[in-house]
Amino acid sequence: MFIIAGLGNPGRKFEKTRHNMGFAAVDIIGENYGIKINRLKHKALVGDGLISGRKVLLVKPQTYMNLSGESLAEIVGYYNVPMENLIVIYDDMDLASGDLRIRKKGSAGSHNGMKSVIYSLGSEEFPRIRIGIGKTDGSRWKSFVTGRPSKEERELLSEAARRAAEGAACIVDKGIDRAMNEYNVRNKSSGKEESD
């Protein structure tokens, strides 16, 4: 079994904000595979189904971003899922808007939701998909991440969420190395490609 968790904040106030890119990607996975994410369990909205014949649980923690780890630790413990079968999708200010980065493991960087996840799980050893939302000046980052993107940004972020959803499905179906090779590319506007 795989758990695919998107990080975000619950409620209409936060819908379609930069900080909810994880939720957006998980919603796309649900649409692509006919999985309804509508049951409340372990402080999260969840839905289960199959991707390439493998059982998956889609998760959107409802604890607010900075406490996401509480929900994910409960779920991982309840289902006894190995760390390599937990995939976490979230926004990242350290990547250009629309860039995507898949990693096998790593630190939380500056992301408080991921800090909570790593702290609650007691491990960094799980795959993650970071969706770049770009940077703002340091003093305004809170209003930036919880703000709604411009039309141009929305197009980049929608495409990045779609690719993140495909990347997560690729991890389930073909493994993390294949997903990293296929999806670790920068958006066209940055002009570079990476496959680290």
PyMOL commands that set and color helices and strands:
alter all, ss='L'
color gray80, all
select helices_A, chain A and resi 12-14+18-33+65-79+83-85+112-121+138-145+151-174+176-183+188-190
alter helices_A, ss='H'
color red, helices_A
select strands_A, chain A and resi 2-6+39-41+44-51+54-61+86-92+100-103+128-132
alter strands_A, ss='S'
color yellow, strands_A
deselect
rebuild
show_as cartoon
